[in-house]
């Protein structure tokens, strides 16, 4: 899913956020709240499907990745050809001049704070009191059978 955010001060500055549906829904609300004074009224209020058509953002338009690359911020008109090459040391193409950097900064900080990484590592915890009480009861029931 995706959402578009257009600058109020520079109509040629449009950013897109791409992520899963629930993340985009949450980000639309947060971005519209945090960056409202910088956004054009045409900015997204609901997510739109990413269909891979010509109007959708391209990989070389990515400005920033978040949460292990599961969320991406793109900029219309940006063409970072270094992202398409095989040279891992290639420097990214600078952002175009004249973009609304205040909106970029607001989006970047809002998204960065709103989509943190969560530690999903497996952990073993101590059994609860109900589990501990069930073992003696099961043993008592088994002993009653003999």
trRosetta pair geometry for C-beta under 8 A, 3 or more apart (Angstrom, degrees):
i j d omega theta_ij theta_ji phi_ij phi_ji
1 18 7.3 166 85 -147 41 57
1 19 6.7 -30 64 74 84 53
1 20 6.7 45 22 170 103 21
1 21 4.6 98 -17 -93 146 59
1 24 4.3 -126 103 19 116 156
1 25 7.9 7 114 -36 157 74
1 47 4.0 16 174 172 126 134
1 48 6.8 138 -162 67 75 32
1 49 6.3 -55 -109 -105 66 39
1 50 6.3 -149 -96 -12 11 92
2 16 5.2 -2 -172 -177 118 110
2 17 6.5 159 -152 80 63 49
2 18 4.7 -21 -97 -96 92 74
2 24 6.6 -120 -100 -124 10 145
2 47 6.6 128 59 -160 27 84
2 48 5.6 -40 69 67 81 84
2 49 7.7 24 22 132 86 11
2 50 5.0 96 -20 -69 112 95
2 56 7.1 153 4 -141 162 92
2 57 7.0 171 -134 10 149 112
3 16 6.9 157 77 -154 40 62
3 17 5.0 -5 53 51 92 98
3 24 5.3 158 -20 -169 109 103
3 27 6.8 -174 34 93 144 107
3 28 5.0 -160 -119 -84 162 100
3 31 7.7 156 111 45 141 146
3 43 7.8 47 163 174 97 81
3 44 3.7 -145 -160 69 88 160
3 46 8.0 -165 -107 106 101 23
3 47 5.5 -72 -63 -108 92 64
3 48 7.0 133 -90 16 46 84
4 14 5.7 -5 -170 -176 105 109
4 15 7.3 153 -156 83 54 44
4 16 5.3 -28 -97 -97 67 78
4 42 8.0 -29 103 127 113 87
4 43 6.5 -144 105 -142 67 58
4 44 5.1 122 45 -38 59 106
4 48 7.6 -2 -9 22 96 130
5 14 7.0 156 78 -157 42 59
5 15 4.8 -17 62 64 96 94
5 16 7.5 171 18 -86 74 29
5 17 7.2 43 -7 -13 114 100
5 31 6.2 -85 -91 151 145 142
5 35 7.3 36 -168 97 139 143
5 39 5.9 -72 -162 -120 91 108
5 43 4.6 30 -127 -140 56 118
5 44 6.6 -68 -64 19 64 92
5 103 7.1 -178 133 178 113 121
5 107 6.4 161 80 -93 154 128
6 11 6.6 17 175 -143 118 54
6 13 6.9 130 -157 90 58 62
6 14 4.6 -21 -98 -102 80 86
6 15 7.9 -177 -78 24 34 63
6 39 7.0 90 68 -160 54 69
6 40 4.0 -32 94 33 101 130
6 42 5.6 4 37 76 135 100
6 43 5.5 -151 29 -76 73 79
7 10 4.4 10 93 55 142 76
7 11 6.9 -131 72 -75 85 23
7 12 8.0 -20 45 57 119 45
7 13 3.9 30 -1 74 130 114
7 14 7.4 -119 2 -71 77 45
7 38 6.5 -49 -137 166 70 83
7 39 7.3 -89 -121 -117 27 36
7 40 6.3 47 89 -28 23 100
7 99 7.7 167 -33 -174 152 65
7 100 3.7 149 -118 -4 147 154
7 103 4.9 -130 -101 -14 94 159
8 37 7.4 -91 19 153 153 43
8 38 5.8 -160 16 179 107 30
8 39 5.8 53 -40 90 99 14
8 40 5.0 168 -86 -70 56 58
8 100 8.0 109 42 -121 57 160
8 103 8.0 157 16 -73 75 128
9 38 7.3 -51 1 -150 102 69
9 100 5.6 130 64 -107 101 120
9 102 7.8 48 29 46 139 123
9 103 7.9 -168 34 -29 100 117
10 13 4.2 54 96 2 111 114
10 98 6.7 159 -142 157 143 79
10 99 6.6 172 102 -151 156 35
10 100 4.5 -169 31 -49 120 99
11 40 6.9 80 -110 -82 73 148
12 76 8.0 -136 174 91 58 112
12 77 7.0 19 169 -19 94 159
12 98 7.2 10 76 125 129 114
12 99 7.8 -108 100 -104 90 64
13 75 7.4 -38 -153 -152 72 101
13 76 7.8 156 -158 51 27 97
13 98 8.0 -154 -59 125 106 72
13 99 4.7 120 -107 -151 117 74
13 100 4.3 -178 79 9 168 98
13 103 6.4 131 129 57 135 141
13 104 8.0 -92 -173 -47 130 94
14 75 7.4 135 81 -156 49 53
14 76 4.3 21 67 11 99 130
15 63 7.3 -56 -129 17 106 142
15 73 5.9 -10 -174 -172 117 93
15 74 6.7 152 -160 79 62 46
15 75 5.6 -30 -102 -96 72 64
15 76 7.6 -127 -76 -2 25 80
15 103 7.1 -170 -5 134 129 113
15 104 7.1 151 -68 -99 140 68
15 107 5.7 -31 100 -99 166 174
16 57 4.6 -151 59 -43 147 136
16 61 7.8 43 37 119 114 129
16 73 7.4 157 79 -156 47 46
16 74 4.6 -11 55 58 97 100
16 75 7.9 -162 17 -69 75 21
16 76 7.3 91 -19 -47 102 84
17 24 6.2 158 107 -122 106 84
17 27 5.5 -121 133 120 161 149
17 31 7.5 -165 -20 -38 149 155
17 71 6.8 -10 -170 -171 93 96
17 72 7.4 161 -152 82 48 46
17 73 5.8 -18 -99 -100 70 68
17 107 7.6 -154 -66 -165 111 116
17 111 6.7 -168 -119 -101 127 133
18 24 7.6 -21 -144 -85 24 119
18 50 6.0 53 -134 -73 112 145
18 57 6.5 -130 -40 53 129 132
18 71 7.2 163 82 -154 53 48
18 72 4.9 -8 55 57 101 94
18 74 6.9 32 -7 -5 112 113
19 23 3.9 -74 127 91 134 130
19 24 5.1 172 62 -54 92 82
19 27 7.1 98 35 -2 138 142
19 70 6.2 63 -136 139 92 74
19 71 4.2 -6 -84 -107 122 80
19 72 7.4 166 -62 19 75 60
19 115 7.5 -123 -115 -113 160 151
20 23 5.0 84 59 13 78 108
20 24 7.0 -154 90 -7 34 91
20 70 7.2 -17 -13 170 98 106
21 24 5.9 -62 -146 38 27 107
21 25 6.3 28 158 -21 66 107
21 47 6.0 -180 -139 74 68 163
22 25 5.7 -50 -145 34 32 114
22 26 6.4 30 156 -16 64 107
23 26 5.9 -58 -150 39 30 108
23 27 6.1 26 155 -17 66 111
23 70 7.6 147 -33 130 171 104
23 71 6.1 -127 153 -88 145 114
23 115 6.3 48 -152 -107 116 120
24 27 5.6 -57 -141 40 31 110
24 28 6.3 40 157 -28 65 100
24 47 4.2 82 116 -99 131 128
25 28 6.0 -50 -152 25 27 112
25 29 7.1 21 154 -11 59 104
25 46 7.8 -3 -112 -146 80 57
25 47 5.9 -72 -66 -22 68 120
26 29 6.1 -61 -159 37 33 108
26 30 6.3 23 152 -12 68 113
26 114 6.8 175 129 172 108 121
27 30 5.6 -59 -141 44 35 108
27 31 5.6 32 163 -18 73 110
27 71 7.7 143 -61 -146 152 134
27 110 7.7 114 -152 130 83 105
27 111 6.3 25 -136 -108 123 83
27 114 6.0 134 -102 112 77 148
27 115 7.2 -11 -78 -47 113 114
28 31 6.1 -56 -138 41 22 105
28 32 6.1 20 162 -15 61 112
28 44 5.6 -91 -123 111 116 104
28 45 6.6 109 172 -159 131 22
28 46 7.1 83 180 -98 174 17
28 47 6.7 -132 -37 -58 137 74
29 32 6.1 -60 -144 40 23 108
29 33 6.3 20 156 -17 61 111
30 33 5.7 -62 -151 38 29 110
30 34 5.9 9 162 -5 69 114
30 110 5.8 161 134 179 106 111
30 114 5.0 130 111 -101 171 149
31 34 6.1 -62 -132 47 28 98
31 35 5.3 -22 -176 27 69 118
31 39 7.6 104 144 -69 93 142
31 43 8.0 -124 119 159 116 138
31 106 7.8 107 -148 133 79 99
31 107 6.4 23 -130 -115 118 74
31 110 5.4 125 -97 120 68 152
31 111 7.5 13 -77 -60 108 81
32 35 7.2 -58 -102 57 15 80
32 36 5.9 51 174 -84 53 86
32 39 6.8 -70 -120 35 61 167
32 43 7.0 171 -96 105 91 126
32 45 7.3 57 -80 -110 153 64
33 36 6.4 -20 -148 -37 14 110
34 106 6.3 172 127 -177 100 101
34 110 4.6 165 77 -102 153 128
35 38 4.8 -60 180 48 87 112
35 39 5.6 90 119 -37 94 106
35 103 6.4 83 -169 -138 129 71
35 106 4.1 123 -103 139 108 137
35 107 6.4 13 -68 -64 161 64
35 110 6.3 -89 -33 -25 109 153
36 39 5.9 -64 -140 30 30 112
38 100 6.8 147 -174 158 108 135
38 102 5.7 -153 -116 113 134 104
38 103 4.4 173 155 -90 131 86
38 106 5.7 156 30 24 155 156
39 43 4.4 -46 -175 -9 118 152
39 103 7.2 121 -75 -126 61 118
40 43 5.6 132 67 -34 70 89
44 47 7.0 51 176 -93 137 34
44 48 7.0 -119 -122 -10 125 101
50 56 5.5 99 -152 -143 76 136
50 57 8.0 -52 -129 38 112 86
51 56 6.2 -168 53 -48 65 137
52 56 5.9 -66 -94 46 13 152
53 56 5.5 109 55 -6 61 102
57 61 5.0 -125 -164 74 92 136
57 62 7.8 101 156 -67 123 62
57 72 8.0 -169 109 109 144 117
57 74 3.9 108 -159 83 146 163
57 76 7.4 -103 -101 -80 87 65
58 61 4.9 99 59 -2 74 105
58 74 7.5 141 51 -151 45 145
59 62 6.1 -23 -174 -17 46 113
59 83 6.0 -160 136 130 92 129
59 84 7.1 118 94 -80 115 82
60 78 7.5 -159 132 116 71 77
60 79 5.5 22 133 -154 121 53
60 80 4.9 -167 -171 59 73 67
60 81 6.2 22 -147 -83 135 36
60 83 5.0 173 -112 61 64 121
60 84 5.6 -22 -79 -40 115 107
61 74 4.1 53 115 -166 102 110
61 75 5.8 -151 -179 57 89 53
61 76 6.8 12 -155 -95 139 26
61 77 7.7 93 -127 46 110 29
61 78 4.9 115 -141 70 66 92
61 79 7.0 -20 -82 -84 68 43
61 80 7.2 162 -86 14 17 93
62 65 6.5 14 -180 -56 130 86
62 72 5.2 -58 -125 -171 107 121
62 73 7.2 97 -156 73 64 48
62 74 5.3 -54 -91 -95 43 82
62 80 6.9 -76 57 39 70 136
62 83 6.4 134 45 -120 109 164
63 73 5.0 -56 60 103 102 95
63 74 6.2 150 -1 -123 86 25
63 75 5.0 70 -49 -17 124 107
63 78 6.5 67 -70 68 91 173
63 95 6.9 40 -125 -96 108 116
63 104 7.2 -108 162 -144 156 111
64 72 7.2 167 89 -154 49 55
64 73 4.6 12 54 45 91 114
64 108 5.9 95 4 -118 169 96
64 111 7.6 135 99 82 128 139
65 69 4.5 -13 -176 -105 134 66
65 71 7.1 135 -165 81 55 56
65 72 5.3 -23 -106 -103 69 80
65 73 7.9 -149 -72 21 28 73
66 69 7.8 133 58 -85 28 21
66 70 7.5 -67 92 60 67 66
66 71 4.2 -28 66 74 101 109
66 72 7.4 -172 20 -79 76 32
66 73 7.4 59 -13 -17 108 97
66 111 5.5 -145 -36 142 162 108
66 112 6.1 -144 -117 -96 125 56
66 115 5.1 85 134 84 130 127
67 70 4.8 -58 105 48 104 101
67 71 5.1 59 37 12 111 105
67 115 4.6 -84 -36 145 131 108
67 116 7.2 117 -91 150 98 9
67 117 5.7 163 -131 -76 70 70
68 117 6.4 89 -23 -105 100 114
69 72 7.0 17 -160 -67 63 97
70 115 7.8 -151 81 173 99 131
71 111 6.5 -170 137 -176 137 117
71 115 5.1 18 1 140 158 171
73 107 6.1 129 -136 139 142 124
73 108 6.9 -110 25 -89 171 68
73 111 6.3 -170 -59 20 123 170
74 78 7.2 -159 -176 51 70 120
75 78 4.0 63 80 -10 105 129
75 95 6.9 41 53 -139 168 103
75 96 7.8 -163 133 21 135 103
75 99 6.8 -10 -159 -130 139 150
75 104 7.8 -4 -87 -102 126 111
77 96 6.2 -32 122 -8 113 154
78 93 7.6 161 -175 89 83 114
78 95 6.3 -37 -114 -131 122 68
78 96 6.3 -133 -93 -11 73 101
79 93 6.6 -15 92 71 59 160
80 83 4.6 61 109 -9 106 112
80 84 8.0 150 106 -10 66 83
80 92 5.2 -19 -147 -158 123 90
80 93 4.6 -162 -118 33 60 101
81 84 5.7 -55 -163 32 52 112
81 85 6.9 55 145 -28 74 102
81 93 6.1 72 24 -38 74 132
82 85 5.8 -52 -152 25 41 114
82 87 7.5 -72 -154 73 82 100
82 90 4.0 -169 -150 127 105 120
82 91 6.3 -110 -108 84 163 33
82 92 5.1 -144 60 -108 138 41
82 93 5.9 174 0 -25 105 78
83 92 7.1 34 -50 -118 87 91
85 90 5.4 67 70 -13 134 162
87 90 4.1 94 93 -37 110 103
95 99 6.0 -74 155 23 116 143
95 104 7.8 36 -159 -115 165 164
96 99 5.7 103 77 -36 87 108
99 104 6.5 58 128 -39 118 129
100 103 4.1 37 116 17 117 114
100 104 6.6 157 98 -16 64 84
101 104 5.1 -49 -144 38 42 118
101 105 6.1 45 156 -21 70 102
102 105 5.9 -53 -149 36 29 110
102 106 6.4 28 152 -18 62 107
103 106 5.6 -55 -145 38 33 112
103 107 6.1 33 156 -18 67 106
104 107 5.9 -57 -146 39 27 109
104 108 6.0 27 157 -20 64 111
105 108 5.7 -54 -141 38 28 112
105 109 6.3 19 163 -11 65 108
106 109 6.3 -60 -144 41 25 101
106 110 6.0 21 160 -16 63 115
107 110 5.9 -62 -141 42 25 108
107 111 5.9 18 165 -13 66 112
108 111 6.3 -58 -140 40 21 104
108 112 6.0 22 160 -19 60 115
109 112 5.7 -57 -141 40 28 114
109 113 6.2 19 163 -11 64 110
110 113 6.3 -65 -149 42 24 102
110 114 5.9 12 159 -14 64 121
111 114 5.8 -68 -138 44 28 106
111 115 5.9 -15 178 15 69 114
112 115 7.3 -72 -127 48 15 82
113 116 7.4 -12 -164 -51 31 95
127 131 3.9 -103 178 83 117 140
127 132 5.8 140 106 -50 117 82
128 131 5.1 102 58 6 70 101
128 132 7.3 -135 103 -2 39 90
129 132 5.6 -56 -148 38 36 112
129 133 6.3 33 155 -18 68 107
130 133 5.9 -58 -148 39 30 108
130 134 6.4 37 152 -30 64 106
131 134 5.6 -52 -149 26 32 116
131 135 7.3 38 156 -26 61 96
132 135 6.4 -46 -160 18 34 110
133 136 6.7 -58 -161 39 41 101
133 137 6.4 37 149 -17 70 115
134 137 5.6 -64 -149 43 34 114
134 138 6.1 37 156 -24 71 106
135 138 5.9 -55 -147 34 28 110
135 139 6.6 26 155 -16 63 105
136 139 5.6 -54 -147 38 35 111
136 140 6.2 39 154 -22 68 105
137 140 5.6 -52 -147 36 31 113
137 141 6.4 32 153 -19 64 104
138 141 5.7 -53 -149 35 32 112
138 142 6.4 31 153 -18 64 106
139 142 5.7 -56 -148 37 32 111
139 143 6.3 31 154 -19 66 107
140 143 5.8 -55 -146 37 29 110
140 144 6.4 35 153 -26 63 106
141 144 5.7 -54 -151 30 31 116
141 145 7.2 39 150 -27 60 98
142 145 5.8 -48 -162 19 37 115
142 146 7.6 14 152 -4 64 103
143 146 6.3 -67 -158 41 40 99
